[in-house]
Amino acid sequence: MKPHLNVPRCGFGLLPIWLFALVVVFSISLPVSALPTRLGDVDEDGALTVLDIVRAVSHIRGTRPLPGDLAVFADINQDGAINNTDVQLISDFVLSDQPPEIPLTRVRETSPGNGDMDVSVTRETVFRLTLPLAPNTVIGNDRLFARV
């Protein structure tokens, strides 16, 4: 006589348990993407490596452009353009094993610009920054400081 096991079954047998297990396995194995924490880390692995150089070169050549929120991390010298100078700086940091620090976000340009004439006082002002702000940043009338 074979031993009898009491296994609870639902309408589809063990199918829901297997589906749940697959969902858990795939959700654990999917990478979670976040912005890099240092300039030059455009492959988002947390370190400056040859892969960062390859991604920056691919961006410059147009074969694999970086998304806008990631592209700012390839602009090492913060001049507003990703070019060979940035690739050389990333290479230097890879070889020296000392990653660059992320500088404070600065205003790169505004619209209307300094000296613009015939601008309505109700016109919106646009700030273009050197780096993205943190996702939880709140800018309001009481939290924005500007000097002339």
HELIX and SHEET records of a PDB file:
HELIX    1   1 LEU A   15  SER A   29  1                                  15    
HELIX    2   2 VAL A   50  ARG A   61  1                                  12    
HELIX    3   3 GLY A   68  ALA A   71  1                                   4    
HELIX    4   4 ASN A   84  SER A   96  1                                  13    
SHEET    1   A 2 VAL A 107  SER A 111  0                                        
SHEET    2   A 2 VAL A 126  LEU A 129 -1                                        
END                                                                             
